[in-house]
């Protein structure tokens, strides 16, 4: 089900996940639409995501503290997956909505506009965040997720089942021993092999493109799937790789394409977008573009000069002007030369007009004389008419 249908909001493009069935979308849709029917708030952003802990390794509010690692559920730094959306104002009687959602097995959190600006300004881009804006996060309880898993046993579970079976644990331990995944080096090599061989990471899919949609076209043109794989290889050799190895050991989940996509590929894609955005906005990039333009212009002028100097007319072109002409090399006319040329053109036009007038006047005179001769005829003397004896 598309999450666009859950909340009344503008038609913004968001990823359409097929594995969100554990949230029971039909029930969540019904609860929110029935409650917010009379005076619905406008939703300006919505997502279903799990923040990457690698992006939160340092606490921005307390930089002197140690880097944030993974924490258990219930601690202050625990990061879980939720339905997150931002409205332009608080939902009417939101306390009653919270009580209704919690009674149905959902968990609800909210934040104010200052928190939104501090944590979501990069995702929202140039979108103005009003002072009355409100952030909501809805999580699903284990009871609701289990009920949905039993209803759709053929679907893949998005939320990992903590009640692991003995055979699953044995399979995980066997894979870890076989490929040396208990060490960071073996883990890194295994993940890189998956990135290079899996066709899922050869080109961006719908979920990847949704991460790029808020960036500029220039940034989008500078990033492709191969760049992300190369960046992932470099990142895995540092603190990012150690962080993800800790996540693997803590979760005890198999490293499949979904795990690599969610925990490696997408986080690296986000970091790459941020890196390219900062670069194209830097003075260094602007200076490089200026120098590149100068080199291109210089080469274009050089090619034009070579074309003009190497031009050889064919037998059909002899006596004609060359086909290749470069306006930059034509001498520019001074103001005095232009004035003199215009005066000569006016004098010539006046002389031609006077000559044409004289010729027209002469033709009119000749035509009138001919007309008079035709009317009068030839006069004869009387003595030639009368016959004398």
C-alpha positions as CSV (number, residue, x, y, z in Angstrom):
1,X,0.0,0.0,0.0
2,X,1.2,3.5,-0.8
3,X,1.7,5.7,2.2
4,X,0.4,8.7,0.3
5,X,-3.1,7.3,0.9
6,X,-2.6,7.2,4.7
7,X,-2.4,11.0,5.3
8,X,-4.1,13.9,3.6
9,X,-1.2,15.7,2.1
10,X,0.1,17.3,-1.2
11,X,1.3,14.8,-3.8
12,X,5.0,14.7,-3.1
13,X,7.0,11.8,-4.6
14,X,8.0,9.3,-1.8
15,X,9.2,5.7,-2.0
16,X,6.5,3.1,-2.1
17,X,7.7,0.3,0.1
18,X,6.1,-3.1,-0.3
19,X,7.2,-4.5,3.0
20,X,5.5,-2.1,5.4
21,X,2.7,-4.6,6.1
22,X,3.8,-5.0,9.7
23,X,2.5,-1.5,10.5
24,X,-1.0,-2.7,9.5
25,X,-1.5,0.2,7.0
26,X,-5.3,-0.3,6.7
27,X,-5.9,0.2,10.4
28,X,-3.4,3.2,10.7
29,X,-5.1,4.8,7.7
30,X,-8.5,4.4,9.2
31,X,-7.5,5.8,12.6
32,X,-5.8,8.9,11.2
33,X,-8.4,9.7,8.5
34,X,-11.3,9.4,10.9
35,X,-9.7,11.6,13.5
36,X,-8.3,14.3,11.2
37,X,-11.4,14.4,8.9
38,X,-13.0,17.8,9.8
39,X,-9.9,20.0,9.7
40,X,-6.9,18.1,8.4
41,X,-3.4,19.4,8.9
42,X,-1.2,19.6,5.8
43,X,1.7,17.1,5.8
44,X,4.8,18.7,4.3
45,X,7.1,15.6,4.7
46,X,6.7,11.9,5.3
47,X,9.0,8.9,5.4
48,X,9.4,5.5,6.8
49,X,13.0,5.1,7.6
50,X,15.6,4.1,10.2
51,X,18.3,6.8,10.7
52,X,21.7,5.5,10.0
53,X,23.7,5.4,13.3
54,X,26.9,6.2,11.3
55,X,25.6,9.7,10.7
56,X,25.0,10.1,14.4
57,X,28.4,9.0,15.7
58,X,28.9,12.4,17.5
59,X,26.3,14.2,19.6
60,X,25.9,17.7,18.1
61,X,24.6,19.1,21.4
62,X,27.5,17.6,23.5
63,X,30.6,17.5,21.2
64,X,32.9,16.9,24.2
65,X,31.2,13.5,24.8
66,X,32.4,10.2,23.3
67,X,31.0,9.2,19.9
68,X,27.5,7.6,20.0
69,X,27.5,3.9,19.4
70,X,24.6,1.5,19.3
71,X,22.4,1.5,22.5
72,X,19.8,-0.9,23.8
73,X,16.1,-0.2,23.5
74,X,14.9,2.3,26.1
75,X,18.1,4.3,26.3
76,X,18.3,7.9,25.3
77,X,20.4,7.2,22.1
78,X,18.4,4.2,20.8
79,X,17.4,4.6,17.1
80,X,14.4,2.6,15.9
81,X,12.3,2.5,12.7
82,X,9.2,4.6,12.6
83,X,6.7,6.3,10.3
84,X,7.8,9.9,10.5
85,X,5.9,12.9,9.1
86,X,5.8,16.7,9.6
87,X,2.7,18.8,9.5
88,X,2.3,22.6,9.2
89,X,0.5,22.8,12.5
90,X,-0.4,20.4,15.4
91,X,-3.3,18.0,14.6
92,X,-6.5,19.0,16.4
93,X,-6.9,17.3,19.8
94,X,-3.7,15.3,19.3
95,X,-3.9,14.0,22.8
96,X,-7.0,12.0,22.0
97,X,-5.3,10.7,18.8
98,X,-2.3,9.6,20.8
99,X,-4.6,7.7,23.2
100,X,-6.4,6.1,20.3
101,X,-3.2,5.0,18.5
102,X,-1.6,3.6,21.7
103,X,-4.8,1.6,22.5
104,X,-4.4,0.0,19.0
105,X,-0.8,-1.0,19.6
106,X,1.1,1.9,18.2
107,X,3.7,4.2,19.8
108,X,3.7,8.0,19.2
109,X,6.3,10.7,19.6
110,X,6.3,14.4,18.7
111,X,8.8,17.3,18.4
112,X,8.4,21.1,17.8
113,X,9.6,23.3,15.0
114,X,13.0,24.1,16.5
115,X,13.8,20.3,16.5
116,X,12.6,20.0,12.9
117,X,14.9,22.8,11.7
118,X,17.9,21.2,13.5
119,X,17.4,17.7,12.2
120,X,15.4,17.9,9.0
121,X,16.5,21.1,7.3
122,X,18.8,19.2,4.8
123,X,16.0,16.8,3.8
124,X,13.4,19.6,3.4
125,X,15.7,21.8,1.3
126,X,14.3,25.3,0.6
127,X,10.9,24.4,2.1
128,X,9.9,27.0,4.8
129,X,9.2,25.4,8.2
130,X,6.6,27.4,10.0
131,X,6.9,28.0,13.8
132,X,3.7,26.0,14.3
133,X,5.1,22.9,12.5
134,X,5.0,19.6,14.3
135,X,7.0,16.4,13.9
136,X,5.2,13.0,14.6
137,X,6.8,9.5,14.7
138,X,4.6,6.4,14.9
139,X,6.2,3.1,15.9
140,X,4.6,-0.3,15.8
141,X,4.5,-2.7,18.8
142,X,5.6,-6.3,18.7
143,X,2.0,-7.5,19.1
144,X,0.8,-5.6,15.9
145,X,3.9,-6.8,13.9
146,X,3.4,-10.4,15.0
147,X,-0.3,-10.3,14.1
148,X,0.6,-9.1,10.6
149,X,3.3,-11.7,10.2
150,X,0.8,-14.4,10.9
151,X,-1.6,-12.9,8.5
152,X,1.0,-12.7,5.7
153,X,3.5,-15.5,6.3
154,X,4.7,-15.4,2.7
155,X,6.1,-11.9,3.0
156,X,9.6,-11.0,4.2
157,X,9.8,-9.4,7.7
158,X,11.0,-5.9,7.8
159,X,11.3,-5.7,11.6
160,X,13.6,-8.5,12.7
161,X,12.0,-11.2,14.9
162,X,13.8,-11.2,18.2
163,X,12.5,-14.7,19.1
164,X,15.2,-16.4,17.0
165,X,15.1,-20.1,16.4
166,X,17.9,-22.5,17.1
167,X,18.6,-23.3,13.5
168,X,18.8,-19.6,12.6
169,X,21.4,-19.0,15.3
170,X,23.4,-22.1,14.2
171,X,23.2,-20.9,10.5
172,X,24.4,-17.4,11.5
173,X,27.3,-18.8,13.5
174,X,28.3,-21.2,10.7
175,X,28.3,-18.3,8.2
176,X,30.3,-16.2,10.6
177,X,33.0,-18.9,11.1
178,X,33.1,-19.9,7.4
179,X,33.8,-16.3,6.1
180,X,35.6,-14.9,9.2
181,X,32.8,-12.4,9.8
182,X,33.8,-12.1,13.5
183,X,36.7,-9.9,12.3
184,X,36.3,-6.5,10.6
185,X,38.5,-7.6,7.7
186,X,36.4,-10.7,6.9
187,X,33.2,-8.7,7.3
188,X,34.5,-5.9,5.0
189,X,35.5,-8.4,2.3
190,X,32.2,-10.2,2.4
191,X,30.2,-7.0,2.1
192,X,32.4,-5.6,-0.8
193,X,31.9,-8.9,-2.6
194,X,28.1,-8.5,-2.3
195,X,28.2,-4.9,-3.5
196,X,30.3,-5.9,-6.6
197,X,28.3,-9.0,-7.6
198,X,24.7,-8.3,-6.7
199,X,22.8,-6.7,-9.7
200,X,20.8,-4.6,-7.3
201,X,23.7,-2.3,-6.8
202,X,24.5,-1.9,-10.5
203,X,21.9,0.9,-11.0
204,X,19.6,3.0,-8.7
205,X,16.2,1.6,-7.9
206,X,13.1,3.5,-6.8
207,X,14.2,3.6,-3.2
208,X,17.6,5.0,-4.1
209,X,16.1,7.7,-6.4
210,X,13.9,8.9,-3.6
211,X,17.1,9.7,-1.6
212,X,18.3,11.9,-4.6
213,X,15.0,13.7,-5.3
214,X,15.7,16.6,-2.9
215,X,19.2,17.3,-4.3
216,X,19.9,19.5,-7.3
217,X,20.2,18.2,-10.9
218,X,23.9,19.0,-10.9
219,X,24.4,16.8,-7.8
220,X,22.3,14.0,-9.3
221,X,24.3,14.1,-12.5
222,X,27.6,13.6,-10.6
223,X,26.4,10.5,-8.7
224,X,25.8,7.0,-10.1
225,X,25.7,3.5,-8.6
226,X,29.4,2.7,-9.4
227,X,30.4,5.8,-7.4
228,X,28.5,4.6,-4.4
229,X,30.1,1.2,-4.5
230,X,33.6,2.8,-4.7
231,X,32.7,5.1,-1.8
232,X,31.4,2.2,0.2
233,X,34.7,0.4,-0.3
234,X,36.7,3.3,1.1
235,X,34.2,3.9,3.9
236,X,34.3,0.3,5.0
237,X,38.1,0.5,5.6
238,X,37.6,3.1,8.3
239,X,35.4,3.9,11.2
240,X,32.3,3.3,9.1
241,X,33.3,-0.4,8.6
242,X,33.9,-0.9,12.4
243,X,30.5,0.7,13.1
244,X,28.7,-1.6,10.7
245,X,30.6,-4.6,12.0
246,X,29.3,-3.8,15.5
247,X,25.8,-3.6,14.1
248,X,26.2,-7.0,12.4
249,X,27.3,-8.7,15.6
250,X,24.6,-7.0,17.7
251,X,21.7,-7.8,15.3
252,X,22.9,-11.4,14.5
253,X,21.1,-11.1,11.1
254,X,22.3,-12.7,7.9
255,X,24.1,-10.4,5.4
256,X,21.8,-10.5,2.4
257,X,21.0,-7.9,-0.3
258,X,18.4,-6.2,1.9
259,X,20.8,-5.9,4.9
260,X,23.6,-4.5,2.6
261,X,21.2,-2.1,0.9
262,X,19.7,-0.8,4.2
263,X,22.9,-0.6,6.2
264,X,25.6,0.0,3.7
265,X,24.5,1.3,0.3
266,X,21.8,3.8,1.4
267,X,23.9,5.3,4.2
268,X,26.9,5.7,1.8
269,X,24.5,7.3,-0.8
270,X,23.4,9.8,1.8
271,X,26.9,10.7,2.7
272,X,27.8,11.0,-1.0
273,X,24.9,13.4,-1.7
274,X,26.0,15.6,1.2
275,X,29.6,15.5,0.0
276,X,28.7,16.5,-3.6
277,X,26.3,19.2,-2.4
278,X,29.0,20.8,-0.3
279,X,31.5,20.5,-3.2
280,X,29.3,22.1,-5.9
281,X,28.6,25.0,-3.5
282,X,32.3,25.6,-2.7
283,X,34.5,28.3,-4.1
284,X,36.9,25.6,-5.3
285,X,34.3,24.1,-7.7
286,X,33.4,27.6,-9.0
287,X,37.1,28.4,-9.7
288,X,37.5,25.1,-11.5
289,X,34.5,25.8,-13.7
290,X,35.8,29.2,-14.5
291,X,39.2,27.8,-15.6
292,X,37.5,25.1,-17.6
293,X,35.4,27.6,-19.4
294,X,38.5,29.7,-20.2
295,X,40.3,26.6,-21.6
296,X,37.2,25.6,-23.8
297,X,37.0,29.2,-25.2
298,X,40.7,29.2,-26.0
299,X,40.4,25.9,-27.8
300,X,37.4,27.1,-29.7
301,X,39.2,30.2,-30.9
302,X,42.2,28.1,-31.9
303,X,40.1,25.8,-33.9
304,X,38.4,28.7,-35.7
305,X,41.8,30.2,-36.6
306,X,43.0,26.9,-38.0
307,X,39.8,26.5,-40.0
308,X,40.2,29.9,-41.6
309,X,43.9,29.5,-42.3
310,X,43.6,26.0,-43.8
311,X,40.6,26.8,-46.0
312,X,41.2,25.9,-49.7
313,X,38.5,26.8,-52.1
314,X,37.3,24.2,-54.6
315,X,36.8,25.0,-58.3
316,X,33.2,25.8,-57.5
317,X,34.2,28.3,-54.8
318,X,36.7,30.3,-56.9
319,X,35.7,33.9,-57.1
320,X,33.4,33.6,-54.2
321,X,33.8,34.6,-50.6
322,X,35.1,31.8,-48.3
323,X,32.4,29.7,-46.7
324,X,34.0,29.9,-43.3
325,X,34.0,33.3,-41.7
326,X,34.7,34.2,-38.1
327,X,33.2,37.4,-36.9
328,X,35.7,37.8,-34.2
329,X,38.5,38.5,-36.8
330,X,36.6,41.1,-38.9
331,X,38.0,44.6,-38.2
332,X,35.5,46.7,-36.3
333,X,34.4,50.0,-37.9
334,X,35.1,53.2,-36.0
335,X,32.4,55.9,-35.4
336,X,34.1,58.3,-37.9
337,X,34.3,55.6,-40.6
338,X,30.7,54.7,-40.0
339,X,29.6,58.3,-40.4
340,X,31.7,58.8,-43.6
341,X,30.2,55.5,-45.1
342,X,26.7,56.6,-44.3
343,X,27.2,60.0,-45.9
344,X,28.6,58.4,-49.1
345,X,25.6,56.0,-49.2
346,X,23.1,58.9,-48.8
347,X,24.9,61.0,-51.5
348,X,24.9,58.1,-53.9
349,X,21.2,57.4,-53.2
350,X,20.3,61.0,-53.8
351,X,22.3,61.1,-57.1
352,X,20.7,57.9,-58.3
353,X,17.2,59.2,-57.4
354,X,17.9,62.5,-59.4
355,X,19.2,60.5,-62.4
356,X,16.1,58.3,-62.3
357,X,13.8,61.4,-62.1
358,X,15.5,63.0,-65.1
359,X,15.1,59.8,-67.2
360,X,11.4,59.5,-66.2
361,X,10.8,63.1,-67.1
362,X,12.4,62.7,-70.6
363,X,10.3,59.7,-71.3
364,X,7.1,61.6,-70.4
365,X,8.1,64.5,-72.7
366,X,8.7,62.2,-75.7
367,X,5.4,60.4,-75.1
368,X,3.4,63.7,-75.1
369,X,5.1,65.0,-78.3
370,X,4.2,61.7,-80.1
371,X,0.5,62.0,-78.9
372,X,0.3,65.6,-80.3
373,X,1.6,64.5,-83.7
374,X,-0.9,61.7,-83.9
375,X,-3.9,64.1,-83.2
376,X,-3.0,66.9,-85.7
377,X,-1.9,64.9,-88.7
378,X,-0.1,66.5,-91.8
379,X,-1.2,70.0,-93.0
380,X,-1.4,70.7,-96.9
381,X,-1.4,74.0,-98.7
382,X,-4.6,75.1,-100.7
383,X,-2.8,75.6,-103.8
384,X,-1.9,72.0,-103.8
385,X,-5.5,71.1,-103.3
386,X,-7.2,73.2,-106.0
387,X,-6.5,72.2,-109.5
388,X,-5.7,75.1,-111.9
389,X,-6.3,74.9,-115.5
